[in-house]
Amino acid sequence: MVGSTRAVNRRTAMGLAAKAAMTAALAAGSIGMLRAAPATAEAPDAAELAFTSATELARLVAAGQVSATELATLFLDRVDRLNPALNAFTTVMRDQALRQAAELDARQARGERLGPLHGVPIVVKDEDHVEGIVTTYGGGAFSVPAARDSAVVARLRAAGAVMLGKTTMPEFGIWAFTESDAHGITRNPWDLSRSTAGSSGGTAAAVAAGLAPLGVGGDGGGSIRLPSSWCGLFGLKPQLGRVSAAPNRELWNNLGVIGCLSRSVADSALFYDITQGSTPDVDVYSAAALDGSFVQAAATPPGPLRIAISTKPASLTATVDPETAAALESLGHLLESLGHHVFHGEPAYPDITAAFEPMWLVSPAAESRRADHPELLELRTKELALYAIPFDNPAAMAAARAATDDVIARVMPFFDTADVLITPTTPGPAWPVGQLTGMDFHGAALKSLPAASWTNIWNVCGNPAAAIPTGFSGAGLPLSAQLIGPPNSELRLISLAAQIEQARPWSNTRPPVR
């Protein structure tokens, strides 16, 4: 079992000013705070804490049953022990995390109000800036530390989260597998011979293995949902513009969003209540305001919904694995038993190539031009930059945006007849590692795009979409379904996902690597 008595030292409960449970959940977009009150019950032991939800960890810290420093030490010790096998981190921020945790403990001892993630350790995908740490974008071509936090990291830090480190990704998040020349292969905690998918694969491996309760990811074609699928997590791609991309004006033009991977729906809900909102005069895209909080939605049944289920891929020609299809059908029966109207159907999917491919090529190519050491870029990335040249001009970008508008116009009428569409997230359970070994750009693209056959269209359209666990294959690998809603329907998806999680709990399952 993992953990040590020094990592979870209950003497802190007497040494800290006693704190009580979390007060009212986040209300109507506001962020709840924690206040002092006497501590009572003892905290769980170290092994249990590693798989305790972020929401519950915040409550335990507030109640004085465990300190921020003890939690940071516990999770950092797990990283030291398990990361050599998983390879989930590009940078482990031990010294910085322990300093930050000590500062949070000092604030708590002074009786200051606590943020909703006070003392909770998290991880950050290595495309988001953390002050003082190099943002590698998954490669080896950057060496200058970030001058300040990105907007999402700053909001999480203000909420009391402790940054444990930066997580692996393929260079610039281009590929559907978390493998790179600079950082090697990231492995799936459910089977070390299997991939985590990508591009938020390091975050997925860390959260699934109990190295953090939640983490920051990004999604430009499925990069939150694909790793969530293969690692047995909940992963919501929010509406385009829901979470600020600052200091960037956008991520992959209209394709990319920043979001969360977590073991529970409630933890993702808390994350989005904290991080939602654009940065004025920076973000190109800003999502419409929602009429409630994510945390409230996770605690509220959705009511009867019209739910369409389909195994048809939205792009390319992919074949769904029989076990994934069977799990999807079983989910449909569950939803019927919960009072929803379930039927088979899908949009008339258009070809998204003219909308997706130019953005997918031009955006990483532009990011690569910012490299401190361009000679260290992967050969695949250099080849991508060459393929991007014909599209890197105003006329080609205007054509891609017009193609995007056409895709949206053809797909959105489907949601007049369905409140939610459910599809596979990935073709099946996790594929073997080494998918990119020896691959040039063309080979890596042929490997990656089929994995995203059900996900990348929703980046083109901008709709929210979430990966949810649906059980396990006969080989013990996670299976997943994707919930898709109309524009700005995150609260509906969160509510439905929480209802499914309550009916078929998944967050208490643990991988063999733990």
KEMI-229139 format. One record per residue (C-alpha): chain; x negated, y negated, z negated; residue in one letter; residue number from 1. Coordinates in steps of 0.5 Angstrom, whole numbers, plus 500, padded with zeros to 3 digits. Example, Ala and Ser with C-alpha at 12.3 -4.5 7.8 and 13.67 -1.06 7.14 Angstrom:
A,475,509,484,A,1
A,473,502,486,S,2
***
This chain:
A,500,500,500,M,1
A,498,493,501,V,2
A,496,487,497,G,3
A,493,487,490,S,4
A,495,484,483,T,5
A,490,478,484,R,6
A,494,476,490,A,7
A,501,476,486,V,8
A,499,474,479,N,9
A,505,473,475,R,10
A,502,469,470,R,11
A,503,463,475,T,12
A,510,464,473,A,13
A,508,461,466,M,14
A,503,456,469,G,15
A,507,453,474,L,16
A,513,448,472,A,17
A,519,453,473,A,18
A,523,452,479,K,19
A,530,455,481,A,20
A,533,458,487,A,21
A,534,454,493,M,22
A,540,449,493,T,23
A,545,448,498,A,24
A,543,451,505,A,25
A,542,446,510,L,26
A,548,442,512,A,27
A,550,439,519,A,28
A,543,438,521,G,29
A,540,436,515,S,30
A,534,439,511,I,31
A,536,442,504,G,32
A,531,441,499,M,33
A,529,445,493,L,34
A,529,442,485,R,35
A,527,445,479,A,36
A,530,450,474,A,37
A,528,455,469,P,38
A,525,462,473,A,39
A,528,468,471,T,40
A,527,475,474,A,41
A,520,477,476,E,42
A,518,477,484,A,43
A,517,483,488,P,44
A,511,487,488,D,45
A,505,485,493,A,46
A,508,490,499,A,47
A,515,488,498,E,48
A,513,481,499,L,49
A,509,482,505,A,50
A,516,484,509,F,51
A,520,479,505,T,52
A,524,474,509,S,53
A,522,466,509,A,54
A,528,464,506,T,55
A,527,469,500,E,56
A,520,467,499,L,57
A,521,460,499,A,58
A,526,461,494,R,59
A,521,465,490,L,60
A,516,460,490,V,61
A,521,455,488,A,62
A,523,459,482,A,63
A,516,460,480,G,64
A,516,467,481,Q,65
A,510,467,485,V,66
A,506,461,487,S,67
A,504,458,494,A,68
A,497,460,493,T,69
A,498,467,491,E,70
A,503,468,497,L,71
A,497,465,502,A,72
A,492,470,499,T,73
A,497,476,499,L,74
A,498,474,507,F,75
A,491,473,508,L,76
A,488,479,505,D,77
A,493,483,510,R,78
A,490,479,516,V,79
A,483,481,514,D,80
A,485,488,513,R,81
A,490,489,519,L,82
A,488,484,524,N,83
A,482,488,526,P,84
A,486,493,529,A,85
A,492,489,532,L,86
A,488,483,534,N,87
A,493,478,533,A,88
A,489,472,531,F,89
A,484,467,535,T,90
A,483,463,529,T,91
A,484,465,521,V,92
A,485,459,517,M,93
A,483,462,511,R,94
A,480,456,507,D,95
A,485,451,510,Q,96
A,491,455,508,A,97
A,488,456,501,L,98
A,487,448,501,R,99
A,494,447,503,Q,100
A,497,452,498,A,101
A,494,449,492,A,102
A,496,442,494,E,103
A,503,445,495,L,104
A,502,448,488,D,105
A,500,441,485,A,106
A,506,438,488,R,107
A,511,443,485,Q,108
A,507,442,478,A,109
A,508,435,478,R,110
A,516,436,479,G,111
A,516,433,486,E,112
A,522,436,491,R,113
A,520,441,495,L,114
A,521,443,503,G,115
A,525,448,505,P,116
A,519,452,507,L,117
A,515,450,501,H,118
A,509,455,500,G,119
A,512,460,506,V,120
A,506,462,510,P,121
A,507,462,518,I,122
A,503,463,524,V,123
A,502,459,530,V,124
A,501,461,537,K,125
A,495,458,540,D,126
A,498,453,545,E,127
A,501,448,539,D,128
A,496,444,536,H,129
A,494,444,529,V,130
A,490,439,526,E,131
A,482,440,526,G,132
A,483,447,530,I,133
A,481,448,537,V,134
A,487,450,541,T,135
A,484,455,546,T,136
A,491,456,550,Y,137
A,489,464,549,G,138
A,482,463,553,G,139
A,475,461,552,G,140
A,475,454,556,A,141
A,476,449,550,F,142
A,472,447,544,S,143
A,474,441,542,V,144
A,479,441,535,P,145
A,486,438,536,A,146
A,486,431,533,A,147
A,493,432,530,R,148
A,498,437,529,D,149
A,503,438,535,S,150
A,510,435,533,A,151
A,513,442,531,V,152
A,507,444,527,V,153
A,508,437,523,A,154
A,515,438,522,R,155
A,514,445,519,L,156
A,508,442,515,R,157
A,512,437,512,A,158
A,517,442,510,A,159
A,512,446,506,G,160
A,510,451,511,A,161
A,503,454,510,V,162
A,499,455,517,M,163
A,495,462,516,L,164
A,492,461,523,G,165
A,493,461,531,K,166
A,495,467,534,T,167
A,493,470,541,T,168
A,496,469,548,M,169
A,494,471,555,P,170
A,490,465,558,E,171
A,495,459,558,F,172
A,501,464,557,G,173
A,501,466,565,I,174
A,502,473,564,W,175
A,507,478,561,A,176
A,502,481,557,F,177
A,497,479,551,T,178
A,491,480,554,E,179
A,485,476,555,S,180
A,477,476,557,D,181
A,476,471,551,A,182
A,480,475,546,H,183
A,481,482,548,G,184
A,488,486,548,I,185
A,493,485,542,T,186
A,496,491,540,R,187
A,503,493,538,N,188
A,504,495,530,P,189
A,509,500,532,W,190
A,504,504,536,D,191
A,497,501,537,L,192
A,496,504,544,S,193
A,502,500,546,R,194
A,503,492,549,S,195
A,506,487,545,T,196
A,508,484,551,A,197
A,507,476,552,G,198
A,506,471,552,S,199
A,507,470,544,S,200
A,504,477,543,G,201
A,500,475,537,G,202
A,505,472,534,T,203
A,510,478,535,A,204
A,504,483,532,A,205
A,503,478,526,A,206
A,510,478,524,V,207
A,512,485,526,A,208
A,506,487,521,A,209
A,508,483,515,G,210
A,502,478,516,L,211
A,507,472,516,A,212
A,515,472,515,P,213
A,516,468,522,L,214
A,511,464,527,G,215
A,511,459,532,V,216
A,512,462,540,G,217
A,513,459,546,G,218
A,517,461,552,D,219
A,517,459,560,G,220
A,519,466,563,G,221
A,521,470,557,G,222
A,515,469,552,S,223
A,519,469,546,I,224
A,524,474,548,R,225
A,519,479,551,L,226
A,514,480,545,P,227
A,521,480,540,S,228
A,523,486,545,S,229
A,517,490,544,W,230
A,515,489,537,C,231
A,523,489,534,G,232
A,524,482,532,L,233
A,529,477,533,F,234
A,527,471,538,G,235
A,531,466,540,L,236
A,529,461,546,K,237
A,533,455,545,P,238
A,536,450,550,Q,239
A,531,446,554,L,240
A,529,440,550,G,241
A,532,443,543,R,242
A,525,443,540,V,243
A,520,437,542,S,244
A,514,439,546,A,245
A,510,433,544,A,246
A,504,431,545,P,247
A,506,434,551,N,248
A,512,431,555,R,249
A,514,438,557,E,250
A,512,445,558,L,251
A,511,448,565,W,252
A,516,442,567,N,253
A,523,445,566,N,254
A,521,452,564,L,255
A,518,452,558,G,256
A,520,451,550,V,257
A,517,452,544,I,258
A,521,457,539,G,259
A,521,462,533,C,260
A,520,469,532,L,261
A,522,472,526,S,262
A,524,479,523,R,263
A,531,476,521,S,264
A,536,471,524,V,265
A,537,467,518,A,266
A,529,465,518,D,267
A,530,463,525,S,268
A,536,459,524,A,269
A,532,455,518,L,270
A,526,454,523,F,271
A,531,451,528,Y,272
A,534,446,523,D,273
A,527,444,521,I,274
A,524,443,528,T,275
A,530,441,533,Q,276
A,530,434,536,G,277
A,526,431,541,S,278
A,520,426,540,T,279
A,523,419,543,P,280
A,518,416,549,D,281
A,515,423,549,V,282
A,519,428,551,D,283
A,522,429,558,V,284
A,528,433,556,Y,285
A,532,432,550,S,286
A,538,437,549,A,287
A,545,435,547,A,288
A,546,434,539,A,289
A,550,440,536,L,290
A,556,440,532,D,291
A,553,444,526,G,292
A,547,447,523,S,293
A,543,453,525,F,294
A,543,456,518,V,295
A,551,455,517,Q,296
A,552,458,524,A,297
A,548,464,521,A,298
A,552,465,515,A,299
A,559,464,519,T,300
A,562,469,523,P,301
A,563,467,531,P,302
A,570,469,531,G,303
A,573,473,537,P,304
A,568,472,544,L,305
A,569,474,551,R,306
A,562,478,552,I,307
A,560,481,558,A,308
A,555,487,559,I,309
A,550,488,565,S,310
A,544,492,566,T,311
A,543,489,573,K,312
A,536,485,573,P,313
A,537,478,575,A,314
A,531,477,579,S,315
A,526,482,583,L,316
A,528,490,583,T,317
A,527,493,576,A,318
A,530,499,573,T,319
A,533,499,566,V,320
A,530,505,562,D,321
A,536,510,560,P,322
A,535,509,552,E,323
A,535,502,553,T,324
A,542,502,557,A,325
A,544,507,552,A,326
A,543,502,546,A,327
A,546,497,550,L,328
A,552,501,551,E,329
A,552,502,544,S,330
A,552,495,542,L,331
A,558,494,546,G,332
A,562,499,542,H,333
A,560,496,536,L,334
A,562,489,539,L,335
A,569,492,540,E,336
A,569,494,533,S,337
A,568,487,531,L,338
A,574,484,535,G,339
A,570,482,541,H,340
A,573,483,548,H,341
A,567,487,552,V,342
A,567,488,559,F,343
A,562,489,564,H,344
A,560,484,569,G,345
A,554,479,571,E,346
A,553,472,575,P,347
A,552,473,582,A,348
A,545,472,581,Y,349
A,541,468,586,P,350
A,534,468,588,D,351
A,530,464,584,I,352
A,523,464,587,T,353
A,524,457,590,A,354
A,525,454,583,A,355
A,521,459,579,F,356
A,515,460,583,E,357
A,512,453,584,P,358
A,513,451,576,M,359
A,510,457,574,W,360
A,504,456,579,L,361
A,503,448,578,V,362
A,504,447,571,S,363
A,498,452,568,P,364
A,494,450,574,A,365
A,495,443,571,A,366
A,493,445,564,E,367
A,487,449,566,S,368
A,484,442,569,R,369
A,484,439,562,R,370
A,479,445,560,A,371
A,473,443,556,D,372
A,469,448,560,H,373
A,472,450,566,P,374
A,467,455,568,E,375
A,469,459,563,L,376
A,476,460,565,L,377
A,479,467,567,E,378
A,478,468,575,L,379
A,485,470,575,R,380
A,487,463,572,T,381
A,482,460,578,K,382
A,486,464,583,E,383
A,492,461,580,L,384
A,490,454,581,A,385
A,488,456,589,L,386
A,495,459,590,Y,387
A,498,452,586,A,388
A,495,447,591,I,389
A,501,448,596,P,390
A,506,446,591,F,391
A,502,441,587,D,392
A,505,435,591,N,393
A,511,430,590,P,394
A,515,433,596,A,395
A,514,441,594,A,396
A,516,439,586,M,397
A,522,435,589,A,398
A,524,442,593,A,399
A,523,446,587,A,400
A,528,441,583,R,401
A,533,442,588,A,402
A,532,449,588,A,403
A,533,449,581,T,404
A,540,445,581,D,405
A,542,450,586,D,406
A,541,456,582,V,407
A,544,453,576,I,408
A,550,451,580,A,409
A,551,458,582,R,410
A,550,461,575,V,411
A,554,457,571,M,412
A,561,458,573,P,413
A,560,465,570,F,414
A,561,462,563,F,415
A,568,460,565,D,416
A,570,467,564,T,417
A,565,470,559,A,418
A,562,466,552,D,419
A,556,471,552,V,420
A,552,475,557,L,421
A,549,481,554,I,422
A,543,484,558,T,423
A,537,488,557,P,424
A,531,484,554,T,425
A,526,488,558,T,426
A,526,494,562,P,427
A,525,499,557,G,428
A,520,500,550,P,429
A,513,497,550,A,430
A,508,499,556,W,431
A,501,501,555,P,432
A,496,496,553,V,433
A,491,495,559,G,434
A,496,492,564,Q,435
A,491,486,566,L,436
A,485,490,566,T,437
A,481,489,572,G,438
A,487,485,575,M,439
A,486,479,580,D,440
A,491,474,580,F,441
A,496,478,585,H,442
A,495,484,581,G,443
A,497,481,574,A,444
A,503,478,578,A,445
A,505,484,580,L,446
A,505,487,573,K,447
A,508,481,570,S,448
A,514,479,574,L,449
A,518,486,573,P,450
A,517,485,566,A,451
A,521,479,566,A,452
A,526,481,571,S,453
A,532,479,566,W,454
A,529,473,562,T,455
A,526,468,567,N,456
A,532,466,570,I,457
A,534,463,564,W,458
A,528,459,564,N,459
A,530,456,570,V,460
A,537,455,568,C,461
A,535,452,561,G,462
A,540,456,557,N,463
A,539,459,550,P,464
A,538,466,550,A,465
A,536,471,544,A,466
A,532,478,544,A,467
A,535,482,538,I,468
A,533,489,536,P,469
A,538,495,538,T,470
A,534,501,535,G,471
A,529,505,537,F,472
A,527,510,543,S,473
A,525,517,542,G,474
A,518,515,541,A,475
A,519,511,535,G,476
A,519,504,539,L,477
A,523,498,539,P,478
A,529,497,544,L,479
A,532,490,545,S,480
A,538,487,548,A,481
A,538,479,550,Q,482
A,544,475,548,L,483
A,545,469,553,I,484
A,550,463,552,G,485
A,552,457,556,P,486
A,548,451,555,P,487
A,547,448,548,N,488
A,550,455,545,S,489
A,545,456,540,E,490
A,550,456,534,L,491
A,554,461,538,R,492
A,548,466,539,L,493
A,546,465,532,I,494
A,552,467,529,S,495
A,553,473,534,L,496
A,546,475,532,A,497
A,547,475,525,A,498
A,554,479,525,Q,499
A,550,484,529,I,500
A,545,484,524,E,501
A,550,485,518,Q,502
A,553,491,522,A,503
A,547,494,524,R,504
A,541,491,519,P,505
A,534,491,523,W,506
A,529,487,518,S,507
A,528,492,513,N,508
A,525,497,518,T,509
A,517,497,518,R,510
A,512,499,523,P,511
A,507,504,521,P,512
A,501,499,521,V,513
A,502,496,515,R,514
***
